Amino acid sequence: QVQLVESGGGLVQPGGSLRLSCAASGSISSSYAMSWYRQTPGKQRDLVATLISGSSANYADSVKGRFTISRDNAKNTVYLQMNSLKPEDTAVYYCKATFRFGIYWGQGTQVTVSS
């Protein structure tokens, strides 16, 4: 069992930046992939960025060039650096860890982009 805890969300003005963190209770070094998703009320949860072990990162078209996913295996933490934020980035952001033995989700962190 792996527990994921997201942090770093909050209120930011358009054009601003935030860095989300996802801390895992166990090692993430053996994970197949670490990902960030986001969800707004009444809509499905959408993939924002994913980092597959041994491969490069993939991003949703809407965030390419603005968001960067990274991981620190020593700290068992995954990050999402979000720059040039737009009001349409407002959502609850979730971290997901994919292992051969299971898939785990965090509880989410709210990001609100508004002036």
C-alpha positions in Angstrom: 0.0 0.0 0.0 1.3 3.4 -1.0 -0.1 6.7 0.3 0.3 9.9 -1.7 -0.1 13.3 -0.3 -0.3 16.4 -2.5 0.6 19.9 -1.4 1.4 23.3 -2.9 -2.0 24.3 -4.3 -3.6 27.6 -3.6 -4.8 30.9 -5.1 -2.6 32.5 -7.8 -3.1 35.3 -10.2 -3.1 34.7 -14.0 0.4 34.5 -15.3 1.7 33.3 -11.9 3.4 30.1 -10.9 2.9 27.2 -8.4 4.8 24.1 -7.7 2.8 21.1 -6.6 4.4 18.3 -4.6 3.3 14.7 -4.2 5.0 12.8 -1.4 4.8 9.1 -1.3 4.8 6.9 1.9 7.0 4.4 0.2 9.6 4.2 -2.5 8.6 5.4 -6.0 11.8 4.2 -7.7 10.1 1.0 -8.8 7.0 2.7 -10.1 6.1 2.3 -13.8 4.8 5.9 -14.0 4.1 8.9 -11.9 1.4 11.3 -13.2 -0.6 14.4 -12.4 -4.3 14.7 -13.3 -6.8 17.5 -12.8 -10.6 17.6 -12.4 -13.2 20.4 -12.3 -16.8 19.9 -11.0 -19.0 17.8 -13.2 -16.2 16.8 -15.5 -13.9 13.8 -15.8 -10.4 13.6 -14.4 -8.0 14.5 -17.2 -4.3 13.6 -17.5 -2.0 16.7 -17.2 1.4 15.1 -17.2 3.0 11.7 -16.9 6.6 10.5 -16.3 7.2 6.9 -17.3 10.2 5.2 -15.8 13.1 5.2 -18.3 11.2 7.5 -20.7 10.5 11.1 -21.2 7.6 13.1 -19.9 4.3 13.5 -21.7 2.0 16.5 -21.4 -1.5 17.4 -22.3 -1.5 19.9 -25.2 -3.1 22.5 -23.0 -0.1 22.6 -20.7 2.8 22.0 -23.0 5.6 24.6 -22.6 4.1 25.8 -19.3 4.1 22.8 -16.9 7.0 20.5 -16.0 6.8 17.2 -14.2 9.8 15.9 -12.3 10.6 13.3 -9.7 13.1 12.9 -6.8 13.4 9.2 -6.0 15.6 10.0 -3.0 12.7 12.0 -1.5 10.0 9.8 -2.9 8.4 12.9 -4.3 7.0 14.0 -7.6 6.6 17.7 -8.6 4.6 19.6 -11.0 6.0 23.1 -11.8 3.2 25.2 -13.3 4.1 28.5 -15.0 2.1 31.1 -16.9 -1.0 29.9 -15.2 -4.4 30.6 -16.8 -7.9 30.7 -15.3 -8.7 27.5 -17.2 -6.0 25.7 -15.1 -8.3 26.0 -12.1 -9.0 22.5 -10.9 -8.3 20.0 -8.2 -4.9 18.4 -9.0 -4.3 14.7 -8.2 -1.2 12.7 -8.1 -1.2 9.1 -9.4 1.4 6.3 -8.9 1.3 3.3 -11.2 3.1 0.2 -10.0 3.0 -3.4 -11.3 1.2 -4.3 -8.1 -1.4 -1.5 -8.1 -2.4 2.1 -8.8 -2.7 4.7 -6.1 -4.2 8.2 -6.0 -3.7 11.1 -3.7 -6.5 13.2 -2.1 -6.0 16.2 -4.4 -5.0 19.8 -4.0 -7.0 22.8 -5.2 -5.4 25.2 -7.6 -7.4 28.4 -8.3 -6.2 30.9 -10.9 -8.0 34.2 -10.5 -7.4 37.9 -10.3 
